[in-house]
Amino acid sequence: MHPARSFHVEDRARLLAFLAEHSFVTLCASVGGRPFVAQAPVVVRDLDADGLFLDFHLSRMNALAGAVVTGFSAVALASGPDAYVSPDWYGTDDQVPTWNYVSVEAEGFVTPLSGAETIQLLDDLSAQEEARLLPKPVWTRDKMTPAKFDALLRGIVGARLHVERLEGTFKLGQNKREAERAGVIAALGDHPVAEWMRGEG
């Protein structure tokens, strides 16, 4: 998280919407004194009183996969668009280069999913991502032979991150004057960060 409070976002609905849109996350964990990073698509499970979870799967060959059985603490980082900001764009003196970006962090403890839960995760994940491709006909695992699906299933580990902290950094020049921000937006043109700065992201 960026240390400046002006960039922090704690609105739960807004953060969950961001996670749903940017569902391919980077997982960071320390296991046995060593740092590890893995990338995985997630399904957000907002179960109200039962908690907030990110379900994902890893290849059994992944360095973190073996630690899922005993569990570990991790941070999942969902990254959105980013852009370098040139000091020239502010139109004022004594500025420095910076970077504008949007991201969300979910921190918690990772535990294994059961076999049935892992299958449900795969079905929900494909449905989630296929929905982004409409009007393309939706792919489902019914198009696979059961033997092939079972063989591939044995090659992965299903996991659940129990979210204890959910925070966002939307660093979009909130610490700058309106005219300075307008200069950056104009210079970025149709870049996605400019859309976010205009409040359209």
Stockholm file with secondary structure:
# STOCKHOLM 1.0

chainA/1-201         MHPARSFHVEDRARLLAFLAEHSFVTLCASVGGRPFVAQAPVVVRDLDADGLFLDFHLSRMNALAGAVVTGFSAVALASGPDAYVSPDWYGTDDQVPTWNYVSVEAEGFVTPLSGAETIQLLDDLSAQEEARLLPKPVWTRDKMTPAKFDALLRGIVGARLHVERLEGTFKLGQNKREAERAGVIAALGDHPVAEWMRGEG
#=GR chainA/1-201 SS CCSCGGGEECCHHHHHHHHHHSCEEEEEEEETTEEEEEEEECEEEECGGGCEEEEEEEETTSTTGGGTTTCEEEEEEEEEEEEEECGGGGCSSSCCCEEEEEEEEEEEEEEECCHHHHHHHHHHHHHHHHGGGTTSCCCCGGGSCHHHHHHHHTTEEEEEEEEEEEEEEEESSTTSCHHHHHHHHHHHTTCHHHHHHTTCC
#=GC SS_cons         CCSCGGGEECCHHHHHHHHHHSCEEEEEEEETTEEEEEEEECEEEECGGGCEEEEEEEETTSTTGGGTTTCEEEEEEEEEEEEEECGGGGCSSSCCCEEEEEEEEEEEEEEECCHHHHHHHHHHHHHHHHGGGTTSCCCCGGGSCHHHHHHHHTTEEEEEEEEEEEEEEEESSTTSCHHHHHHHHHHHTTCHHHHHHTTCC
//
